[in-house]
Amino acid sequence: MADTPSSSSATAPPAADAASLAAVAEAAPPEEITLVVKWCGQEQTVRMVGDDTLGELKLRICEATGVLPKRQTLLYPKIMLKSIDDSTLLSSIPFKPNGKISMIGTVEEEIFVGQEDDPELLDDFDFEQNEDTPIKDKDVYKQKLKRRASQYKIKLLNPCRKGKKLLVLDIDYTLFDHKSPAENPKELMRPYLHQFLAASYSKYDIIIWSATSMKWVELKMEQLGVLGNPDYKITALMDHLAMITVQSENQSRKKTFDCKPLGVIWAQFPEYYNEKNTIMFDDLRRNFVMNPQNGLVIKPFRKAHSNRDNDHELVKLTHYLLSIGDFEDLSRLDHGKWESFIDDSAKRRKRS
């Protein structure tokens, strides 16, 4: 195991702002970077490009080793990597070709936990205000999306169905209260979950996409009785490795965060899914910043024990999904007004 570099010999590159990140990425084709990660007596080769960030390097290391980014301590000669922000471009860090990074970190093993909430992002801000160019339209993030779509392998559980629309669902606070204590995970399941999934399945293929590890996704879905349910089938599972890192400058505040670009799915199943037939539910708006026209912000399900009897969100959303299930282009709807839509639909039915 490599010794930790002393602070006297450490050199960290200056933090780059969003404008300079984009300028570097768009000025020339991204340079390929190959690094070797040493961990537990083994070496893993990780291939990146210059406009990837340190945070994305950690995601790739996670894919190779199973150690979550938050568990990784990276050591590299003469560079204090732990002092460098995750949004820093790899091209601005003086890695040598085939440079060797030592990592200290532990695989979750029997501990299946979600990623910790980021205290700076808990309130979820509005990304599109004061952005000169929307995040989804920036070339640097379009290129990241293309690379992620080519690198990530979606865990397909059941065949895609021709003619069905696509429903993409988050887990934490969308289907499940992952913070409240309980002896049985089903006590934290959102009310009407199975009825919601069964009804939606008549018109939609269903993909579960969580910002956590695949082991956690599989475990929770199994514990909640979602996998292998006789009334519906889950098409695929996705985890945090399918996400990309972006940066927002909303109201002069620079925020770096991961999001869920639906283009990863569309690129791998173009004959089945696209922006016209896809809708995504998540309690965090930032997760669909790359495809805001396809996102619906669901009310978070927290404090399950006290809110279970009063939470009817999935019942109402079932009505919405079935009401729009035959629409040709879901991206032209304003999903932010979904409750008004079902109210208007109910009034029309009464008049008829």
N, C-alpha and C positions, 0 to 999 in steps of 0.2 A: 504493500500500500504506500502510495506516495505521501511524503510529508507535506503538511500545509505550508504554502509559501509564506515567508515573513512579510510583514507590512512594509518594511523598508525597501524590498525589491519588487513589490507589487505595482503594476501599472494598469489602470483601468481606463478605457476609452471614454471620452466625454459622452454624456447622454445626448441622443439625437432627437430632434423634435419631429413632428409628423410631416412637415413640409420637406425636411431634408431626407427623411426615410423614403418618401415617394420619389423625390428627385433622383436619388441614388439608384432606385429600382428601375426607373423608367429611362435612365440615360443610356443604358446598355444592357444586353442580355445578362441574366444573373450568372455569376461565377459559381461553378460547382466546388463544393468543399467536402472532403472526405476526412472523417475523424474516427479514431479507434477508442472505444470506451472500455476501460479495464474495470472489472467488477467481479468480486468473489472468485478470483483466479481465472476468469474467462475474459476473452476479448470479443467485442461486438463492433463491427464496422457500420458506421452510420453515415449516409450520404445526404448532404444538404445543399442549399444554394445560398449565395451571398445575401439575398434579400429575405431569407428566413430570419427569424428572431431567436434570441437565446431561449425564450419560452417554448418555441416550436422545436428547438433542439431537444429540450427536456421531454417533449411529447414523443419524439422519435426514439429517444433513449428508453422511455417507458414502454414503447411498442416492442423494443428489442429485449428488454430485461424484465418487464412486469413491475418495475418500481415506479410508483406514481411520482409525478413532478414535485409534489410537496414533500416527498420523502427523500429527494435527491440532494446530496452535497457533492458538487463537482470541483475537482482540483486539477489545475493546469499550471505548469511551471511559470513563475513570474507574473501570473495574472490572478487577481482575487476575483474569481467568477461570482462568488457569493455577494460581492458588493456591486455587481453590474445588474441593472434593471432588465427584467425579462423582455422588455420591448426593444432592446438594443439589437441592431442588425449584426448578423454574424460577420459580415464583410468589414465591420468596424472593429472587430476583435482580432488581434494579431495571432490567429492560429496558424501553425505551420502545416504544410501538406501532410496528410496522414498523421497529424499530431495526436498524441495519446492523452486522453482525459481519464483520470481516476475518479471513480464514483464510490461514495459511501451511501448506502441506502438499503432499506428492508422491504421485501415484498409483503403485501398485506396478509397473505396466507389465510388464516382463519378469521381475520378481522375485515369484514366488509363494511366499509364506511364511505359515505359520500364525500365529495370535496367540500372543504370548509367554505363557508360564506365569506366573500370578500367584503370587509366592513366599508370600503369606499364605494361599493356598488350596490349595497343592499336596497337602496331606494329606487334603483333602475331609472335612468334619466332618458330624456327625449333626445335621440341622436341627431335627428335631421335639422334641428334649429341651428342656424349660424354655421352650417357646414357649406363651404364654397362648392364642394362637389360631394354628393352623397357617397357614403362608404361603399355601397354596392357598385358604384360607377368608377371607382378608382382602379387603374390598371394594376397597381401593385397587389391589390386584393383579388382581382380577377385571376392573376397569375398564380397566386397562392391556392385559389379554389381549383384551378386546373391540376396543379400538382397533387393536392390532397385527393382529388377524384381518381387520379391515376395510381396513387399509393395505397389508399385505404380499401380494404376488402370488407364489404358489408356482410354480416352474418345472416345469410338467408335461411329461414326456417321452413317456409312454405312457398310454393310457386306464385309468382305474380299472376294476377287474373286480368285477362284482356277485357277492356271496357269498364273497369272499375276505377274510381277516383282513388286518391291516396290521402290518408290521414296520418300525420306524424305527431306523436305524443311524447311529451316530456314525462318524467317520473316524479321527481321531488317537488312537493307542493302542488303538483298537477293531479297526479293519481294517488299520491301517498304522502302522508305527513312524516318525513324522515327524522324529525327532531324530537317529537314527544316520546316519552318512555312507554313501553308496553311489553307484556309477557308474550303476546302473540302478534306478529306483524299485521294480521288481518284486522286488528283493532284500530290500526292507523290507515286502513284503506279508505279511499274516498267513497262516500255512499253512492250506490247505484253503479259502481264501476262495471260489473259484469253485464248488467242490463244495457249500459251505454255501449260497451264493446260489441255485444251481440247485435244490437240494432244497427250500429254503424257498419258492421261487417257486410250487411246486405248490399251496400252501395260503395264501400270503401275497402281497399287493402289497408292494413294497419302496420305501421313501423314504429317501434319504440326507440327513442333517441335520448339518452341521458348524458349529462356532463360528468359522468363518473366512469369507473372502470367496468369492463365487460363482465367481470366476475360478480360485481355488485348488481349489475343489471339482470343477469341471469338468476342470481339468488333471489332477489326481491320479486321478480316476475313469477318465479316458481313458488315462492312462499305465498303470494297473493292468489295463486290458482289461475294465473293468466295463461301460462304455457300449458298446452295440452287440454285446454277447455273444450268441451264438446260443442259448445254453442257458437264458437268463432275460432278463427286461426290468426295468429300473428305472422305477418309476412317476413319481418326481419327485425334484428336488434342492432343498434349502433351505440357507440360509447364516445368518450371525450376525444379519442384519437382521430375522429372524423372532423373535429372542429378546426377552425383557423383563428389566428390571432389578428385583431385589427386595432386601430387607434382612432378615437374620436376627439374633436376639438370643440365640442359643444360649449358655447358660452365661455370661450377662452380657457376651458379646462381640458387638459389632455388626459384621456382615459384609455388605457390598454386593457383589452378583455378578449375572451374567446367567444365565438358565436357559432351557430349551426347553419352553414350554407346548404340549402336544399339542392344546389347544383351538384353536390356529391352524389345524391341519389339519381337525379335526372341524367347525369352523364353515364351512370352504370346501367340504367334501365330506360333508355330513351324511347323504346317502343311501347312502354307502358305509362311512364309518368313524365310530366312537364309542368311548367308554371301555370297552365290553364286548369289542370285537374288536381292540384295539390293544395291542401290546407294543413296548417301546423298549429298545435295548441301548446302554449308555454306560459308560465306565470311571469317570465322575464322578457320584456320587449327586445332587449339587446340581443337575445339569441337568434332572432330572425332579421337582424339588421341588413343582411345580404339579400333578403327577399321579403321586404316588409309587406308587399301586396298579398303574400300568402299566409301571413301570421295573424293569429287571434290570441290576445292576451287573456288568459283565463284567471279568474279570481283565485288567489293562493288558498290552499287548504292547509291551515295551521290549527294547532290546539285541537286535535281530533276529538278528544274526550268531551270537550265542552261544545264543539261545533257540529258534531256528527248529526244530530237530530235536525239541524237547521240548514244544512248544506244541500241545496238542490241544483247545483250548477250543472252537473252532468245530465240531469233530466232535461233541463232547458236547452243545453247544447245538443242533445240528441234530436230535439225538434228542429233545431237550426240545421244540423247536418242533413237530415232527411229532407228538409224543405229545399235546400240548395243542391241536393244530390243529382238532379237532372240538368242543372245549369251547364251550359257549354263552356263557360270561362269563369272559374272561381276567382281569378286574380282581378277581375273587374268589380268585384263586390267590395264594399267597405266593411270589413269584418269587425271593425271597432264599433259598429252600430248593429251588431248581431241581435241584441235584445229587442231593439226597436223593430227589427225585421220580423222576428217571430210574433211580436205583438200585432203588427200590421197583418201578418198572415192569418192570425186567429180572427181578427176583425173581418177579413175578407171571407173567411169560411162561414162566419155567422151570418153575413149578409146574403151569402149564396144559399 
